[in-house]
């Protein structure tokens, strides 16, 4: 990556211990009553593409616990929730699955991390279709970046952890690495680690860099369990979206870290979220952005009407929960994409997978 520091402006991110789960704070990005439409049912019209999406499994072979906010965490039960998700994807004919990062929890015994990842991937393989992954902070607490790139098949340009795929001729998906500039996953001598160290030194005066104490508003995002996009990744992202627009494609963007400041707690946000939003907005072809990390549903919309959606985490899903979320494909196909925000998205007990969604895309 270049020596120039990425321009970063301020937001709030989700807090975590260096070896443990991400912690979050209340935020003002919850859905409005308008967004919480109660119109639920199978999407109208034949979808062009159906895929499953789930976030923050954070399996650990330890007893249940809780976040610093007192929210229960179901470490071992995460496997059952994941199984229900895959079963739901199978029932609905998903062409592939997406997991938004943090497949293992930071408290999982480190000498069991590799075996646990093998078991999780085996369970995903029941889909008999591709499942695409991205890096989360808890992934990097467990295993080295090169191992994760290989095991999760995240081979991007020059062995990067970001990549693009085209699941349909009319659609391009970009999977971002929110920890490209980070203290996590890089050796101390790596330029990305050194740049992250400089950013945290300048932006977070606390001795414990996982703490946002004393930081205000979106400045709270400058914590050790966060990260940002490198200049190289931003350039790659701009190129991919320009190429997609030039070919008349629409795009979806996926990243573990929330990108829109209204979509998650300030401490959970990507360090240089404004730069990422600028690239997305300028492209004119991005239909929506999906993230995890915050463990709670969140929503935001940029000036072009692009929707930013944060999904709650499997790790905090009570055992036995059955939820499914539908996307109305007609609304999704409208200009400015997704029409009136989450009017076409609703969650209801429908006997589907636990805290998993399936999305249908119309042509």
URVENVEN-V256621 format. One record per pair of residues at least 24 apart in sequence whose ideal C-beta (glycine too) atoms are under 8 Angstrom apart, sorted by the first residue. I is the first residue (numbers start at 1). J is the second residue. If there is no record, write none. Layout:
# URVENVEN-V256621
I;J
I;J
This chain:
# URVENVEN-V256621
1;180
1;181
1;191
1;192
1;195
1;230
1;231
1;232
2;230
2;231
2;232
3;191
4;231
5;195
5;198
5;199
6;181
6;195
6;228
6;229
6;230
6;231
6;234
6;271
6;272
6;275
7;272
7;274
7;275
8;199
8;203
8;222
8;228
8;271
8;272
8;274
8;275
9;218
9;272
9;274
10;217
10;218
10;219
10;221
10;222
11;217
11;218
11;219
11;220
11;221
11;261
11;266
11;269
11;270
11;273
12;212
12;217
12;218
12;219
12;220
12;221
12;261
12;264
12;265
12;266
12;267
12;268
12;269
13;212
13;220
13;221
13;222
13;223
13;225
13;226
13;257
13;264
13;265
13;266
13;267
13;268
13;269
13;270
14;225
14;226
14;264
14;265
14;267
14;268
14;293
14;294
14;295
15;68
15;210
15;211
15;212
15;223
15;225
15;267
16;106
16;137
16;138
16;210
16;225
17;106
17;210
18;106
18;141
18;210
18;224
18;225
19;106
19;107
19;141
20;105
20;106
20;107
20;141
21;58
21;65
21;67
21;73
21;105
21;106
21;107
21;138
21;315
22;56
22;102
22;137
22;138
22;225
22;268
22;293
22;294
22;295
23;67
23;68
23;69
23;267
24;67
24;69
24;264
24;265
24;267
24;268
24;294
24;295
24;296
25;69
25;220
25;265
25;266
25;267
26;265
27;262
27;264
27;265
27;266
27;294
27;298
28;262
29;260
29;261
29;262
29;263
29;264
29;298
29;299
29;300
29;310
30;297
30;298
30;299
31;297
31;299
31;342
34;340
34;341
34;343
35;299
35;341
35;342
35;343
35;345
36;342
36;346
37;342
37;343
37;344
37;345
37;346
38;346
38;348
39;343
39;344
39;346
40;326
40;346
40;347
40;348
40;350
41;326
42;326
43;326
43;327
43;328
43;329
43;330
43;360
43;362
44;328
44;329
44;330
45;329
45;330
45;362
46;362
47;329
47;360
47;361
47;362
48;168
48;170
48;171
48;329
48;360
48;361
48;362
48;363
49;95
49;167
49;168
49;171
49;360
49;361
50;92
50;93
50;94
50;95
50;358
50;359
50;360
50;361
51;89
51;94
51;95
51;96
51;97
51;98
51;167
51;358
51;359
52;85
52;86
52;88
52;89
52;92
52;94
52;96
52;97
52;98
52;127
52;353
52;356
52;357
52;358
53;97
53;98
53;99
53;100
53;290
53;311
53;356
53;357
53;358
53;359
54;82
54;85
54;97
54;98
54;99
54;100
54;311
54;314
54;353
54;355
54;356
54;357
55;99
55;100
55;101
55;102
55;291
55;292
55;293
55;311
55;312
55;313
55;314
55;355
56;100
56;101
56;102
56;136
56;292
56;293
56;295
56;311
56;312
56;313
56;314
56;315
56;316
57;81
57;82
57;99
57;102
57;103
57;104
57;120
57;313
57;314
57;315
58;102
58;103
58;104
58;105
58;138
58;313
58;314
58;315
59;103
59;104
59;105
59;108
59;116
59;120
59;315
60;104
60;105
60;107
60;108
60;109
61;108
61;109
61;112
61;116
62;105
62;107
62;108
62;109
65;107
67;295
67;316
71;295
71;316
72;316
72;318
73;105
73;315
73;316
74;315
74;316
74;317
74;318
74;319
75;105
75;107
75;108
75;315
77;317
77;319
78;314
78;315
78;317
79;119
79;120
79;123
80;319
80;354
81;314
81;317
81;319
81;321
81;353
81;354
81;355
82;120
82;123
82;124
82;314
83;123
83;126
84;322
84;353
84;354
84;356
85;314
85;353
85;354
85;355
85;356
86;123
86;124
86;126
86;127
86;353
87;126
87;353
88;324
88;352
88;353
88;356
88;358
89;127
89;353
89;356
89;358
90;126
90;127
91;352
92;358
94;127
94;129
94;358
95;129
95;167
96;127
96;129
96;130
96;131
96;132
96;167
97;124
97;127
97;129
97;130
97;131
97;132
98;131
98;132
98;254
98;290
99;124
99;131
99;132
99;133
99;134
100;134
100;136
100;254
100;255
100;256
100;290
100;291
100;292
100;293
100;311
101;133
101;134
101;135
101;136
101;138
101;139
101;178
101;256
101;292
101;293
102;136
102;137
102;138
102;139
102;256
102;292
102;293
102;313
102;315
103;133
103;136
103;138
103;139
103;152
104;138
104;139
104;141
104;142
104;143
105;138
105;315
106;137
106;138
106;141
106;142
108;142
110;142
113;142
113;143
114;143
114;147
117;142
117;143
117;151
121;151
132;165
132;173
132;175
132;254
134;161
134;162
134;175
134;176
134;177
134;178
134;254
134;255
134;256
135;161
135;177
135;178
135;179
135;185
135;256
136;179
136;256
136;292
136;293
137;179
137;184
137;225
137;226
137;227
137;256
137;293
140;179
140;182
140;184
140;185
141;184
144;185
145;185
145;186
148;185
156;236
157;236
160;232
160;233
160;236
162;233
162;236
162;237
164;240
166;249
168;361
169;249
170;248
170;249
170;250
170;363
171;249
171;250
171;251
171;252
171;361
172;240
172;241
172;243
172;244
172;249
172;250
172;251
172;252
173;251
173;252
173;253
173;254
174;237
174;240
174;241
174;251
174;252
174;253
174;254
175;254
175;255
176;229
176;233
176;237
176;253
176;254
176;255
176;276
177;229
177;233
177;255
178;226
178;227
178;228
178;229
178;255
178;256
178;257
178;270
179;227
179;256
179;257
180;227
180;228
180;229
180;230
180;232
180;233
181;227
181;228
181;229
181;230
181;271
181;272
182;226
182;227
182;228
183;209
183;224
183;227
184;224
184;225
184;227
192;230
196;227
196;228
199;228
199;271
200;224
212;266
212;267
217;266
218;261
218;266
218;269
219;266
220;265
220;266
220;267
221;266
221;267
221;268
221;269
221;270
221;271
221;273
222;271
223;267
226;257
226;267
226;268
226;269
226;270
226;271
227;257
227;270
227;271
228;270
228;271
228;272
229;270
229;272
229;275
229;276
234;272
234;275
234;276
234;279
237;276
237;279
238;279
238;282
238;283
241;279
241;280
241;283
241;285
241;286
242;283
244;283
244;285
245;283
245;284
245;285
249;285
250;285
250;286
250;287
250;337
251;283
251;285
251;286
251;287
252;286
252;287
252;288
252;289
252;290
253;280
253;286
253;288
253;289
253;290
254;289
254;290
254;291
255;289
255;290
255;291
256;291
256;292
256;293
257;291
257;293
258;291
258;293
258;294
258;298
258;308
258;310
259;289
259;291
259;308
260;289
260;300
260;301
260;302
260;308
261;300
262;298
262;299
262;300
262;301
262;308
263;291
263;294
263;298
263;299
263;300
263;308
263;309
263;310
264;291
264;293
264;294
264;296
264;298
264;310
265;294
268;293
268;294
277;302
280;306
281;306
286;337
287;332
287;337
287;338
288;337
288;338
297;347
299;341
299;342
301;341
304;336
305;336
305;337
305;338
306;337
307;337
307;338
307;341
307;342
309;342
309;345
311;355
311;357
312;355
313;355
314;354
314;355
317;354
317;355
320;354
321;354
321;355
322;349
322;350
322;351
322;352
322;353
322;354
323;347
323;348
323;349
323;350
323;352
323;353
323;354
323;355
323;356
324;348
324;350
324;351
324;352
324;353
324;356
324;357
324;358
325;357
325;358
325;359
326;358
326;360
327;359
327;360
327;361
329;360
329;361
329;362
330;362
332;360
332;361
332;362
333;361
333;362
333;363
